[in-house]
Amino acid sequence: MELNPFAVITGASRGIGAEYARVLGSHGYDLLLVSRDEARLTHLSRELQTNHHVHAHVFIGDLAQPDIAHQLFVESRRYRPTPDLLINNAGFGLYGAFASHPLPRIQEMLHVHVQTVVESIRLFLPGMIERGSGTIINVTSIAGLLPIPYFAEYAATKAFLLSFSEALAEEVESTGVYVQACCPGSTDTDFHETAKFRPSSPMGRQSVTQVVKASLSALQTRQPVVTVGWQGKLAVLLAKWVPRKTLVTTIGKRFRPPTQ
Ligand SMILES: NC(=O)c1ccc[n+]([C@@H]2O[C@H](COP(=O)([O-])OP(=O)(O)OC[C@H]3O[C@@H](n4cnc5c(N)ncnc54)[C@H](OP(=O)(O)O)[C@@H]3O)[C@@H](O)[C@H]2O)c1
């Protein structure tokens, strides 16, 4: 009997990751859902098994811990030798002056956004290359296109992920493996609350539906970089045409916290 396609999704408990899980479940994917929140993952897993009759396994883990990528790889191999789709989506923002951010929180971000993603890809990619197929989606951000004062390390880690994804996409293009950097703009999730960022108006936020639709539609066209809606188009234009210093100063004024 032919098995369903299989996707590993990090940060699947909420927001964009949960939407990837729901859409892929509805398309008949078996899933491995990853986050720290056992209650939410178990609830989502039951929902997907009931609604779509797919297997939705859960892996409870903190992606900021050393060796977690290896543990995830081992767990994934319990279900399939190699997933068809790996979505590195887990992440969080940290708003405010860099010098005021707690060092452990910065270390956590570097680990979740950079170290664990790179290690996971290094572990999962050879199996995809050997099989001649597979997709890796790295959820970065339009923040990866622009330096953002007061979101400095967030934007920088997302820039790393964007650059890494584009380079890797080129390296593996002829192998049958597709690597995508998905760059959402401001999206309606718990992200802003976790980051302690309260924009004056939440107007113009994208929905998780828009983000995931844009990302999964690009599986057909195999674009290496996917932006979403007008925010994505604007960020690309600004990064291309506005002098860097002008851009950083203007964004800095826009994002400066009221007390700075
Ligand atoms: N929302 C936006 O405006 C926006 C814009 C551009 C890009 N993005 C990116 O989109 C991705 C998803 O964010 P979201 O908007 O959906 O935010 P969200 O609703 O806050 O979801 C974040 C997800 O990441 C997981 N996560 C965070 N730290 C983790 C850790 N140490 N270990 C395991 N899982 C961890 C969370 O899981 P648990 O807390 O359950 O462990 C949760 O599932 C992030 O990479 C974010 O940077 C978001």
The ligand as an SDF file (V2000), in Angstrom:
LIG
                    3D

 48 52  0  0  0  0  0  0  0  0999 V2000
    3.6120   36.7360   12.5210 N   0  0  0  0  0  0  0  0  0  0  0  0
    4.4170   37.5320   11.8160 C   0  0  0  0  0  0  0  0  0  0  0  0
    4.1840   38.7700   11.7210 O   0  0  0  0  0  0  0  0  0  0  0  0
    5.5970   36.9570   11.0810 C   0  0  0  0  0  0  0  0  0  0  0  0
    6.1410   37.6740   10.0170 C   0  0  0  0  0  0  0  0  0  0  0  0
    7.2320   37.1570    9.3410 C   0  0  0  0  0  0  0  0  0  0  0  0
    7.7750   35.9320    9.6990 C   0  0  0  0  0  0  0  0  0  0  0  0
    7.2300   35.2510   10.7490 N   0  0  0  0  0  0  0  0  0  0  0  0
    7.8440   33.9750   11.1350 C   0  0  0  0  0  0  0  0  0  0  0  0
    6.8870   32.9420   11.0510 O   0  0  0  0  0  0  0  0  0  0  0  0
    7.2680   31.8760   11.9240 C   0  0  0  0  0  0  0  0  0  0  0  0
    6.0480   31.4440   12.7220 C   0  0  0  0  0  0  0  0  0  0  0  0
    5.6430   32.5090   13.5680 O   0  0  0  0  0  0  0  0  0  0  0  0
    4.1160   32.8380   13.8870 P   0  0  0  0  0  0  0  0  0  0  0  0
    3.8360   34.1760   13.3490 O   0  0  0  0  0  0  0  0  0  0  0  0
    3.2500   31.7210   13.4760 O   0  0  0  0  0  0  0  0  0  0  0  0
    4.1970   33.0100   15.4750 O   0  0  0  0  0  0  0  0  0  0  0  0
    3.5120   32.1800   16.6750 P   0  0  0  0  0  0  0  0  0  0  0  0
    2.0650   32.0680   16.4640 O   0  0  0  0  0  0  0  0  0  0  0  0
    4.0290   32.8540   17.8970 O   0  0  0  0  0  0  0  0  0  0  0  0
    4.1490   30.7160   16.5370 O   0  0  0  0  0  0  0  0  0  0  0  0
    5.5170   30.4760   16.8010 C   0  0  0  0  0  0  0  0  0  0  0  0
    5.7790   28.9800   16.7520 C   0  0  0  0  0  0  0  0  0  0  0  0
    7.1920   28.7590   16.9670 O   0  0  0  0  0  0  0  0  0  0  0  0
    7.3530   27.8030   17.9950 C   0  0  0  0  0  0  0  0  0  0  0  0
    8.5770   28.0050   18.7710 N   0  0  0  0  0  0  0  0  0  0  0  0
    9.1230   29.1640   19.1870 C   0  0  0  0  0  0  0  0  0  0  0  0
   10.2170   28.9250   19.9380 N   0  0  0  0  0  0  0  0  0  0  0  0
   10.3600   27.5700   19.9840 C   0  0  0  0  0  0  0  0  0  0  0  0
   11.2810   26.6970   20.6160 C   0  0  0  0  0  0  0  0  0  0  0  0
   12.2950   27.1640   21.3760 N   0  0  0  0  0  0  0  0  0  0  0  0
   11.1310   25.3690   20.4570 N   0  0  0  0  0  0  0  0  0  0  0  0
   10.1080   24.8810   19.7320 C   0  0  0  0  0  0  0  0  0  0  0  0
    9.1940   25.6520   19.1040 N   0  0  0  0  0  0  0  0  0  0  0  0
    9.3240   26.9890   19.2350 C   0  0  0  0  0  0  0  0  0  0  0  0
    6.1300   27.9950   18.8830 C   0  0  0  0  0  0  0  0  0  0  0  0
    5.8850   26.7840   19.5990 O   0  0  0  0  0  0  0  0  0  0  0  0
    5.6760   26.6440   21.1920 P   0  0  0  0  0  0  0  0  0  0  0  0
    5.6670   28.0260   21.7830 O   0  0  0  0  0  0  0  0  0  0  0  0
    4.3910   25.9080   21.2980 O   0  0  0  0  0  0  0  0  0  0  0  0
    6.8440   25.8150   21.6070 O   0  0  0  0  0  0  0  0  0  0  0  0
    5.0370   28.2500   17.8540 C   0  0  0  0  0  0  0  0  0  0  0  0
    4.5290   27.0380   17.3550 O   0  0  0  0  0  0  0  0  0  0  0  0
    8.4170   32.4110   12.7900 C   0  0  0  0  0  0  0  0  0  0  0  0
    9.6420   31.9180   12.3130 O   0  0  0  0  0  0  0  0  0  0  0  0
    8.3460   33.9180   12.5740 C   0  0  0  0  0  0  0  0  0  0  0  0
    9.6040   34.5390   12.7320 O   0  0  0  0  0  0  0  0  0  0  0  0
    6.1510   35.7110   11.4480 C   0  0  0  0  0  0  0  0  0  0  0  0
  1  2  1  0
  2  3  2  0
  2  4  1  0
  4  5  1  0
  4 48  2  0
  5  6  2  0
  6  7  1  0
  7  8  2  0
  8  9  1  0
  8 48  1  0
  9 10  1  0
  9 46  1  0
 10 11  1  0
 11 12  1  0
 11 44  1  0
 12 13  1  0
 13 14  1  0
 14 15  2  0
 14 16  1  0
 14 17  1  0
 17 18  1  0
 18 19  2  0
 18 20  1  0
 18 21  1  0
 21 22  1  0
 22 23  1  0
 23 24  1  0
 23 42  1  0
 24 25  1  0
 25 26  1  0
 25 36  1  0
 26 27  1  0
 26 35  1  0
 27 28  2  0
 28 29  1  0
 29 30  1  0
 29 35  2  0
 30 31  1  0
 30 32  2  0
 32 33  1  0
 33 34  2  0
 34 35  1  0
 36 37  1  0
 36 42  1  0
 37 38  1  0
 38 39  2  0
 38 40  1  0
 38 41  1  0
 42 43  1  0
 44 45  1  0
 44 46  1  0
 46 47  1  0
M  CHG  2   8   1  16  -1
M  END
$$$$
